[in-house]
Every structure is written in structure tokens, then in C-alpha cells.
Amino acid sequence: MVQPVGAGRGRGGGHAVHGLAGGARPCRRARGRGAVRGRRRGRRRDRHADGLGRSARAGLVRQAAHYRLQVRAGVADAGRGGGVRAVGGLPTGGGRRRLRCAGAVDRQRRSAAGLLAARRGRCAEGTQPGRPRRPSAPQRRSGGAGLPDLGASPHCASASGAGVGPLRRDPGRGVSLVLLRVELPGHVGAGDHVRRLRFARELCDALGIEFSSQQLDAITAPLEPGVVIAGAGSGKTTVMAARVVWLVGTGQVRPEQVLGLTFTRKAAAELSTRVRAALQRAGAVDASGVDDAGEQLIMTYDAFAARLVNDHGLRVGVEPDARMITGAARFRLASRVVAAAPGPFRHLARLKPDSVTEQVLRLDADLTSHLAEVDDVCAESAAFVAEAYSAPTNNRRQMFASLRDAAARASERVELAGLVENFQALKRDLGAVEFADQMAVAARLARDVPDVSAALREQFTVVLLDEYQDTSSAQAELLRALFSGATPQEGRGHPVTAVGDPCQAIYGWRGAAASNIITFPASFPRADGEPALAYPLTVNRRSGQVILDAANALAASLRSDPELRWDGIDVDLVAPDGTPPGEITAATFDTQHGEVAWVADRIVASHDSALVPSWRDIAVLTRRNSTIRPLYAALVARGVPVEIVGLDGLLEVPEVADVVAMLRVLGDVTANPDVVRVLTGPRWALGPADLGQLGRRAAELSGLARPDGGDFADEVAATLAQAESAAIVSLAEALESPGERPYSDEGLRRIQACALELRSLRRHVGEPVTDLVRRVIAALGLEVELAVRAAASPADHGARQLHAFVAAVAAYVDVDGDGSLPGLLAYLRAEAEHGAGLEQAVVSHDDSVKLMTIHKAKGLEWELVFLPSLAEGVFPGGRVTDNWLRNAGVLPAPLRGDAASVPQLAEVSDSATKAYDAALRDELRRGDDRLAYVAVTRARQHLVATTHTWAPGLSKPRAVSPYLVTLASFGELAVCEQPSATNPSEGGGGLVPWPAPVDQAAYARRREVADEIGRLRDAYALSGVMPEDRVATLDEASRVAEWDAAADRLLAEARASRSGRPPLSLPPYLSATALLALDADAEGYLSELARPMPARPVRSSRVGEAFHAWIERRFLTAPSLLGREDDADGEGADAALKVLIDTFLAGRFADRTPQAIEVPFTLFLGGQVVRGRIDAVYEQQPGPEGRWLLIDWKTGSGRRANPLQLAIYRLAWAELMGVEIDRIEAAFYDVRHDELIYPASLPDRAGLEAEVTRLVAAH
């Protein structure tokens, strides 16, 4: 077989030398079933199918120059299946390939004549009926017949059945040369099953989609740069997938010549799945022989930069094997730099070390995002200070306060720059790197090493850039340097298509430059130098026209901005004909409490009246996290299932807030607000008098004593207001040393008990943070409390939210396995402020109302959407945080990569600083306008907008948001309450009992139940027989089982408390294997915990581990620029492992490629953290309604395996993917017998919760 060098995308493929060809999905290593059978089955792709040694093959490659010769000894199985198919995806372009080895051309032509004679009568053309075949290269030059279409169709085999015709023997090699037409599964002309497209109508018919004329313009655009302005709901993902189908189906590109980049792994997976499904549905690829080596490559921008640095970093002196760090690790390294700094710091001394650390990280991130240098920052800051001190003074001949403060921040920035330089040096010394660092290095590579850009342009004929409005300056510079240039030879005119919407650019606070998509036509000109064309998509297939009219009105101010104006393009959204118009409802309330109650009632009424088919079709989107907590409480109180999406929203849930407050107290002795929360919460319920005495004690210890008899509220406010002073008042310090103040007896006891608990927890601060979080939850008694509450009220979802929080922390720790408590707290602060720590939140398919911030909702849609708290100061609202004149951690605006598109300081003067601040506020308002546009376009048919005048703590009323005014003009005003003159939420200054009194009605119910239990207990003492539970339905039986589990927890807690010493406890987290061991032999497992002993080596275990390692190498090995090769399959392994490998390669999974392998997960079940890894995940059905099969490899007897393991895996994958659990199957695969073993049934989350609760409570 003749295969072009650089054709494949596997380890042996020449494209690997360009660095990116093998990284679309880490686990795709499929082999086509029709591959040449003469090679040993199971030979890894980094071994050669011809059996030649490495040096012999190197000689062939050198002789072939541009082609690689694949040979084999003999042709025993060449004709099996009616022909020989390509091994992998070889981008041949549909033409015939001639053998170019020295001295072989004449032999090739003679063999070709015989090969053609064997087939001419039965398959003369070898192409699709009705379409002329393009002449091959030999045919065009000499008029000859060209080469045959071997392997294209089973009925085209030769009369002998071999399907290969006569062979020539190469005397120099001693092997037979087989000349084949190599065909890429999926490219034009790959066989009778591949469809050719000629007209746009054929594309619509093939995909079953009636595209609009705008969509067809973008889909069928010529191969040149272009930008698609895709309005909300206009089907941009469908358009991108269809464009790939069009280009492949018309023969302009091959699938593996397509590169797609997007922001999140979820989006990359979705786009890749959509493209693959569209290609197969349209018939543009032969689905029966799809090999992922011939598929498009779609990945995230960060992964693309990482691969580029990994493969080419040595060209600019960067090691390719640096360790990736994020979040806690970077905070820890920056903290080390700050702590080790020799100082003295004249300007930074006013800040706490953690504050300095955060400023260092902020400035470092800005530098890398905008490709700026530390020296530039120092020079710019020094020049500004000099100008500020020479600027005009005020009428008292003093420096203006604005300039004095700005000069102070500039001086701080110079000191910060030195720390940033040290931070960057420390990362280099430790071999650590961040995503932003890799992006900057990749941009430098693209700019300084033209060969890299040329290779990538040769490899990827078409580039698709998703969500381009959210790219940073560094990302835009990288892409521009790679795929554009000053001349056509340097890349100008390369077919790059950017897709995005400037009205949805809502991530400016994390470095995104909205101007990138506006300047795209000029940055990526066509080959003739003219700007790239723009293709608008304005047909919204999601919302009704009434909702779209409101969205257009909200975006009017954005579209009128000269920077965002597209000449001659109408970008207003319209709905297709026949779409219901939709409706908008507005309501205004006097108080926030009234607004929240009305929203909750409206949600219940909408569901009960069948306005929406299910709870999951309702979403509540907020601008601030603080709005989430009262809404969540109101919905739970009404029995509404609700899911808070995103960690930032979870931080507002009371149970989670209690855990976070305790973590802050453990990590920061100055966290006074959190100490107050802990002390005044339901656990300790410390009264005002004792809290006041503790505050006075804290003041004494700090040397800031206050006289007794002061106003309590003023004292608490003064204590909480302490921030950056070195002599800060510390309530935590007062807890440790309460002194001889006049506390109440009970108050002193609680203070001492709280201090003892904190002291005990601080001993574990050095543990992994997931373990520490688990200890805090146990210390607070939350798992028992939530279990009892859930048993009493199934609508109480506190446990679910706590589980989600622990899972989020565990997922974060999986990225940075040894994360510290300070790093976790910094991560949580970033989440609370921006919701920036996690990737795009995954919304589950649970039937529950979705509650989240608007940032988390981008890309999602619901039938009914609520937008509460539309008030001035809330939405729009916020404060400017990126003013470099006021924040030393912000990069000066003149040094930004998008400096031409952001406000700039006109001159160094007082009036100019005020004008600059006003310009930044206008910019912030435009950001809120974009956010409002995104929020409104999430609704399909029903949108409800509400506001309030008064909220607790306000002294001035809130004005109605202009967004609500606009929305109300397109709908109806359902409620319009008259605002009060003063704040009704303040209660008129009356007394409020604290702590809150016991609910007398609930207390009476509990007394009644307790009395009944006492009566039954007395009856049992007399008769010795307990009455049986009387349950009529399965639901009642399930409720009783939940009560029993809750009772077991309470009893276990009570016994441990009374014994005075805790029993042997389980570790903070269990692996799935440990949970199975606990289920199988609890005593043995606990004994092992008490006295761990080394396990005796078992041969079967060693073989099983070796087999799992072989599977991982088989599917996870990625191509590399350096051409590293693993050992051959099974080499050096014992006979038992070889038997397993051979059996696997002959079994049902030999030719199937998993979607993922060794998938790590963390669950929170029954108050216990459970971790594990899923062996393999196979995609059974792609697309939005996808189905999966989870496999656990069993090298022993699979029938003796515990199904609990598969149940845990199934739940973990369902929650990782955010899908219903019934779309996932799980089975054991007995490798030795090639047998799939499906358990009869597997429990869902509720069943696993009960099972884990039983195991943990019992032991």
C-alpha cells in the first residue's frame, strides 16, 4: 500500500510532525475493521504494519521523499472483504498516488496495467454514478488509463477474488509491493457510500434542515477569511457543522484538514459531536469505515496553545513538559514569593500579605493576557508618577487628591512588578506553567518561528473560531500570527472563519477583548488584501418576536456605538414565520421580600397550570449572587425542586455559607465577619451581650480597648470594619483567650467549646482541602442535620447543594491535587466575585428549577425565564474594578493589547482622571447592556421581569432599572406596588428577639410524636412485640426507609457523643474500591485501617494492573513532535498479560474506541466523599439525546463483581455530563471470556445515598 507521508493523524502519520494532528480527543485510536489483515492484530500504531525494522523503514522514507511505503510479506488476506481499505485516515485528496521510490516507477506502471485489466469490465470508473471521475496524475500527463479504484467497492474485486491483481517483487527488499488507491473514510470519492454535494439545496435535504438564506451564505462562503455575526439563538453551532459538511461534501477539504477552536471542553465536545453527526447524516463520510484519524480536530483555545508549546516550545527555549498549575497552586507560589520578599516595601506595607498576593496574581494575569513586559509596567508607572507630581495643583497649591492617590497606586505597581517578576522566575525554576503563560509562549512562537505557522496552515486548510468575541489579546495575536500574514505566502487569505456576537461579549473582566471580532476583517484580510466579509445571522429560532423586539431595544445602544457598527448590515433579531410571539410580564414591588414571594408563587402557578411542561423548563437568572439566597429559600419553602448552578451561587446557600465561614476562620484569624456568623449561628447561638463582651476582649488584646457600656451595634460594626490595619481586632484571638469579662455562664461555656472545636480543626489545616472540608462538615453536624431534614421534608434540597459544593471543591483539587486552604479561599473569593473559577457550569437534566447568575446562563435556554431585582445599583450596577489609576494590580491601559478600543487617560490632570473614570463607568454600563441582552434572549416564550424599592439594610430607595422599563414597554405590568417613604424592612426600630424563638407549632408536633413513641415503647416493654409499620404504598415504604436511615445517623451520633471518645472513624474520603471492601468485609476493612499492613503481592492483581496500564497506553498516547515511542504491545510482560492482550484484541472491543478512559470523579454520598476512576466510556448514541456504555475491565471473574461499583460509576458519569442517569448503561467486561455482564438493576442517587448511609452509619 502506498500512503502519503504526512497523511495520517496517528503516531505514525507525518502530520504529527506539525504538532497538532493527534489531539482531537485523547482516546480516539480506532482501527478500521477492513484494515489490512496481514499485520499482527493489536500492533500499536506507533509500530509499523509492514514488519520492517526502524532503520529499514527510515531508509524507505528517505528514498520516498514525499510518500511512505507500507509493505507486507505476502497477500494471504488481502482480498478479504472484497478489497483492501486504508489503514487510518489518509488525506489523499481523491487522486491516484504513484510510487516514487527510486527505480520503481516503471514497475508501477506495468503492474497498474494488469491491475486495471482485472477490474475494467465491472467498475470502469470507480466513482459515484453520474459524476465524471477526475483523471489521475499519470493519466493527465501521458494519456494512460491511470490507477484502479481498489477497495472502493466489494463488487469490484478481480476475478481471482484477491482484489489486488498481479504483484511485483522488489528484489532489494524481498517483499511484495502492493499498489493501492488509498481512500480517506469521509472524503470525496471514498466509495459508493459517500455523497457528493453540488448545490445548497442538496445540503438542506441531506441534513434535513431548512437553512435560512443568511445561514446558507455563511455555510457556502468561499474558502477565504470571513466573520459570522451570529445573533443569540441563530444556530451558530449548526451553521459551523454544516459548513464543514459543505466543504467536505463538495471536495474542497478533507475532514482532518478542519481545525475548530472554542472555549470550553463541553463546547468542544458538542461541536465535534455535531460535526461528526452532520457529516454522517449527510453522507459526506462513509460511516461504515470512519476512522478518527481522519476526523476534524476540535479543541479549546487553551489546549491548542498547550499542544503548540508542547510540540514546538524548544524552538524558543521553553521546556515542553512543564507542570500545569491553576487556582490554589498559583496562589501558593505567589504567597511564597510575597513571604520571601526581602523588602522593605514602602507602598505595599499598608496591605495584608493575602491582598498583596492577589494583586500579584492580577497583574501577572494582565501581563500575560496582553503580552506586556514587567519593564514596560515599571517604565509606564514611573513616568506617570513624574507627570503627576509636575501636574497643575489646586487653588491651595496642593496636589489634587485624585492625582496623589493615582501616583501612590503607580508606586505600588512598581513594587508589585518586582514581585511579579519573582513569581514568573519561580514558576520557571519549578517547571510550572499556567494556561495564560502557554498562550503567551504560543503567540511568541507564532510570531518568531514562521515554520510553525506555515506547517499549521498546510495541515489545516480551514480554521473555525468559536465565540471569537471572548478571545483575549494574546489569543487574537496568536491566531493572527498563525493564520494570517502580510502576503499570501505568509498566510494572508488563509480560510479562517470567526463566529461570535459583539453584543454577547460578557467576559471582559477576565481579559476578553470584545473589539477582536470587530477588527477581525482588517486583521484577517483576504488574499487580495481586502477586508474579510461579514455574514450576519439574525434569524433567531429560539424566542418569540415580542421577546426579540425587547432584546433588540436593549442592544440598540450597543449597535449604535461606532466601534460596533457594521456598515450595511442589519443585525436586529427576527423570528421565523409561524413562531408564537411570546410574552413579557413585568412587576414592581415595595420590598424585596414581596418580590421574592411573588416570584416563587408565580413559578408554582406556572408549573401547576401547565404553562411549562416541567420544572426544568424554568430558570431564574440573577445579576448578583446575593439575590440567589432569598429566592432559593422561598422556593424550598414551597416544595419546589431547585438546583443552584455554579459554585458562586452555592456560596449563598446557608449550609454552604456555614462551611465556608468556618474555613475562613481556620485560614484567617482576622476573618471577623465569619467568626460572628459561626458564633451566632444555630450551633452556638451566642447572644448579643456575650458577643459584645467578646468584642471588647478582642479590642483589649489588640491594644484598642473600648469602654464598657458602648452601643453594641456600633461596637460590632467597628469590629467588622477592621480590614488592613496591622493592629487589627481579632475575634478569633479573643476566643482563644476570653479573659475575665462578665460573660454569662452559658455564654462562656459556648465560647470555650467553640474555641476547642476550632483548635481541633486547625490541627488538620495542612491536610488536602477536600479532607478538611469533610471534617468541617462533620464538626458542624451538617450531614446528620440535612439527612434528618430531608427525611422530614423531601423538598428540602440542602443536602444536594452541600453535595454540589463538595464536588466542586473536589473537582478543583483534582486540577491542583495538593491545594492549600489559602488557595481554596482565594478560589472561593474569585467565584463569589466573578464566578470565574470553574469552566462553564453544567446544568443537570434533573426536573428542577434552575437558579444561577446570568454569566452562567450563556448558551442555555428555557421556556420560562425570571429576571428578578432589576433595580438601579443592582442591574445595571456594580463598581469599576479595572481602573489602573485606583488599583495597583491592573495593567495601565496604554499597555493593553486592545488599547485602541478601550478608554484612555487623555492627560495627567485632575479633570482628565475624572473624565477617565466616567468613561470606565460608561464601559461598565455597556457591559451590563450586553448582559441584559444575553439574559432576555435565554427565554423561548415567557419572560418575567421584576424589581423592588426596598431591601433590608437600605437607607435610600432603589430606582427602577431602565431594563425593566424597556421590557415593560413590550409586555404587561402585572403588579405595580406603591413604594413606601421609608424602608419597611427595617421594622421601624422595634425589638427583634435574637436568637429566633422556637416555632411553637413545630415543637407541639414533635412533642406529640415523642409521646406516641413513649407509649409504644411502654407497650413493647409489656408484650415484647413491636407493632409493624403500616404502609400502603411504595412511596410510604420509601419514606419510612429514609426515616430509619436518619434515625440510624442520630443514634450513631448520640452514642459517639455519650461514649466520650469517638469510635474508629472512616477516612475523610473513600475510594469506590474501599466502599466495596466496606460492603464486603466491614470488620476486615476497619481492622486494616486501625493497623495497616503491607498487602501480600498477588500475581493476578499484578497482571490486572499491567493490563489496565496497557489499555491506558493504547488509547491515551498522544503524538509528539519528538516522536517518542512506547514499548510494543506486551513486550517484556509475562505470558498471562500476553494472553489477556491477545484475547482483548480478538474480542468485541478490539476495534472500538472509547470516548474517555480512566475518568476521575468525586461524589458526595450519604455524607461521605467517594472518589474513583471509570475504566472506559463508550458513546452508544451521539447527539443531544446521547447514550453511553460504561465498562469496567475484569481480568478475573466478572460474575463475582459487586454491582455497587457500576452504580457509582453510572451516577458519576451522569453528573459529570449533566444527563439523566437512565441514558447510561454500565457493565463488567470479562476480558478472558469476551463477555459483557450487565447487572439486573442499578440504584440511582437516592438508592446509593441510602446504601452509603447504611454502610457509614453502621461502621
KATAZI-V585458 format. One record per pair of residues at least 4 apart in sequence whose C-alpha atoms are under 6 Angstrom apart, sorted by the first residue. I is the first residue (numbers start at 1). J is the second residue. Records with the same first field share a line. If there is no record, write none. Layout:
I->J + J
This chain:
1->70 + 178 + 179 + 180
2->69 + 70
3->68
4->67 + 68
5->14 + 66 + 67 + 68
6->13 + 14 + 15
7->13 + 14 + 90 + 91
8->13 + 89 + 90
9->13 + 15 + 21 + 22 + 293
11->46 + 1119
12->46
15->21
16->21 + 1119
17->1121
18->455
19->311 + 1121
22->1119
24->297 + 298
26->1116
27->1115 + 1116 + 1155 + 1156
28->1153
29->1115
30->291 + 1151 + 1153
31->1151
32->289
34->85
35->85 + 87
37->77
39->49
42->1145
50->70 + 71 + 72
61->68
63->101
64->100 + 101
73->175
79->83 + 162 + 163
82->154 + 157
83->151 + 163
84->151
85->151
86->182 + 183
88->291 + 293
89->184 + 291 + 293 + 294
90->184
91->184
94->189
95->136
96->136 + 181
108->112
112->147
115->165
116->120 + 148
118->158
119->123 + 158
120->124
123->156
126->149
128->192
135->139
136->146
138->142 + 146
139->143 + 144 + 145 + 146
149->181
150->181
152->191
157->161 + 163
158->163
168->177
169->176
170->174
183->190
185->190 + 285 + 286 + 289 + 290
186->284 + 285 + 286
187->254
188->251
193->286
194->283 + 284 + 285 + 286
195->283 + 284
196->249 + 250
197->249 + 250
202->206
204->208 + 209 + 210
206->282
207->282
211->215
214->537
216->220
217->221
218->535
219->243
223->495
224->493 + 494 + 495
225->493 + 495 + 496 + 497 + 526 + 532
226->497 + 532 + 533 + 534
227->497 + 498 + 499 + 534
228->499 + 534 + 535 + 536
229->500 + 501 + 536 + 537
230->236 + 500 + 501 + 537
231->501 + 537 + 538
233->540 + 541 + 542
234->537 + 539 + 540 + 541
241->275
245->249 + 279
246->250
247->252 + 253
248->252 + 253 + 254
249->284
255->295 + 296
256->294 + 295 + 296
257->460 + 461
258->296 + 460 + 462 + 463
259->297 + 298 + 463
260->298 + 463 + 464
261->298 + 299 + 300 + 301 + 465
262->268 + 300 + 301 + 466
263->300 + 301
264->300
268->298 + 299
272->298
274->278
277->281
278->282
279->284 + 285
280->285 + 287
305->439 + 442
306->310 + 438
308->312
309->313 + 442
310->320
311->1121
313->318 + 320
314->318 + 319
322->431 + 432
323->431 + 432 + 433
324->432 + 433 + 434
325->329 + 433 + 434
326->330
328->819 + 823 + 824
331->823
334->357 + 423
335->357
336->340
345->349
347->412
348->412
351->724
352->724
359->889
360->420
362->889
363->889 + 890
364->420
366->891
367->371 + 372
368->436 + 440
369->474
370->473 + 474 + 896 + 897
374->417
378->414
381->410
384->388
385->407
387->391
388->403
393->397 + 398 + 399
394->398 + 400
403->407
406->885 + 886
409->888
412->888
413->417 + 888
427->431 + 432
438->442
443->478
444->448
445->449
446->453 + 481 + 482
447->481
453->482
456->460
462->495
463->496
464->497
465->498 + 499
466->499
467->499 + 500
468->498 + 499 + 500 + 517
469->500 + 502 + 505 + 514 + 517
470->505 + 512
471->475 + 512
472->511 + 512 + 513
473->897
476->480
479->483
480->484
483->491
484->491 + 492 + 524
485->490 + 491 + 492
486->492
487->492
488->492 + 527
492->527
493->525 + 526 + 527
503->930
504->930
505->514
507->512
508->512
516->520
520->524
521->525 + 531 + 532
522->531
525->529 + 530 + 531 + 532
526->530 + 532
538->571 + 573
539->573 + 574 + 575
540->574 + 575
542->940
543->940 + 941
544->580 + 581 + 582 + 941
545->549 + 575 + 581
546->581 + 582
550->967
551->933
552->572
559->564 + 565
582->941 + 942
583->942
584->943 + 944 + 971
585->944 + 971 + 972
586->944 + 945 + 946 + 968 + 973 + 974
587->946 + 973 + 974 + 975 + 976
588->946 + 947 + 948 + 975 + 976 + 977
589->595 + 948 + 977
590->948 + 949 + 977 + 979
591->948 + 949 + 950 + 951
592->948 + 951
596->631
598->602
600->635
602->606
605->609
606->611
607->612
615->847 + 848 + 849
616->847 + 848 + 849
617->862 + 863
618->849 + 862 + 864 + 865
619->849 + 850 + 851 + 865
620->851 + 865 + 866
621->852 + 853 + 854 + 867
622->853 + 854
623->853
625->649
628->632
629->652 + 653
635->640
636->640
639->795
641->848
642->848 + 849
643->850 + 851
644->851 + 852
645->852
646->841
648->831 + 832 + 835
651->656 + 657
652->657
653->657
656->802
657->661
661->674
664->668
665->671
669->732
670->730
672->720 + 731
673->720
676->680
677->681
679->684 + 686
680->685 + 686
681->685
688->692
690->743
697->734
698->729 + 730 + 731 + 734
699->704 + 705 + 729
700->704 + 705
702->727 + 729
734->738
735->755
736->755
743->748
750->754
768->818
769->773
770->810
771->1068
774->1068
777->782
782->786
783->1167
786->790 + 799
787->1046
788->1046
789->793
790->794 + 796
791->1042 + 1043
803->1164
807->811 + 1162 + 1163
813->817 + 819
830->834
831->835 + 836 + 837
842->1218
843->1218
844->1218 + 1219
845->1218 + 1219 + 1220
861->938 + 939
862->939
863->939 + 940 + 941
864->939 + 942 + 943
865->939 + 943
866->944 + 945
867->945
868->945 + 946 + 947
869->947
870->875 + 947 + 961
871->875 + 947 + 959 + 960 + 961
872->876 + 959 + 960 + 961
873->877
876->928
884->890 + 892
894->899
905->916
907->912
949->957 + 958
950->957 + 983
952->985
964->968
968->972
1020->1024 + 1025 + 1026
1031->1036 + 1037
1049->1257
1056->1062
1069->1169 + 1170
1070->1074 + 1170
1071->1170 + 1171 + 1172
1072->1171 + 1172
1077->1081
1078->1082 + 1085
1083->1087
1088->1092
1103->1137
1104->1195
1112->1116
1113->1117
1130->1138
1145->1150
1147->1234
1154->1177 + 1178
1155->1177 + 1178
1156->1176 + 1177
1157->1175 + 1176
1158->1173 + 1174 + 1175
1159->1173 + 1174
1160->1172 + 1173
1161->1171 + 1172
1162->1170 + 1171
1163->1169 + 1170
1164->1168 + 1169
1165->1249
1166->1249 + 1252 + 1253
1175->1192
1176->1190 + 1191
1177->1189 + 1190
1178->1188 + 1189
1179->1188
1180->1187 + 1188
1181->1186 + 1187
1182->1186
1187->1223 + 1224
1188->1224
1189->1224 + 1225 + 1226
1190->1226
1191->1226 + 1227 + 1228
1192->1228
1193->1229
1194->1198 + 1229 + 1230
1195->1231
1198->1230
1206->1210 + 1226
1207->1242
1214->1218 + 1219 + 1221
1227->1237 + 1238
1228->1236 + 1237
1229->1235 + 1236
1230->1234 + 1235
1243->1247
1245->1249
1248->1252
1249->1253
1252->1256
1253->1257
1254->1258
